[in-house]
């Protein structure tokens, strides 16, 4: 039942997602986002439980996606978030709404999808 609810939620978000040519603004990203569903290579994974992304207005990102909390500078290009530094990753913004953000990325030859909710 939980999967059906999550699937329905993500599907509805996709209908209102950023299009490939659409620009997502910095203000849309700003704030704290908590993971509610993670997929690795198309399968749900629980190993990323507790993951968060905190996008700040100075184009820095604080996240624990790699285990420990780290800070990165990033650049927003349309629907792509490009982190800078030792662990440079390109996140694709699949969906962004007021309270929902879905990112995808290839990390260590694995395809990841991160479904996040805005922290209140």
Helices and strands as residue ranges (DSSP letters): H 2-15, H 26-29, E 31-40, E 43-44, E 52-55, E 60-63, E 70-77, E 80-83, E 90-96, E 100-107, E 110-118
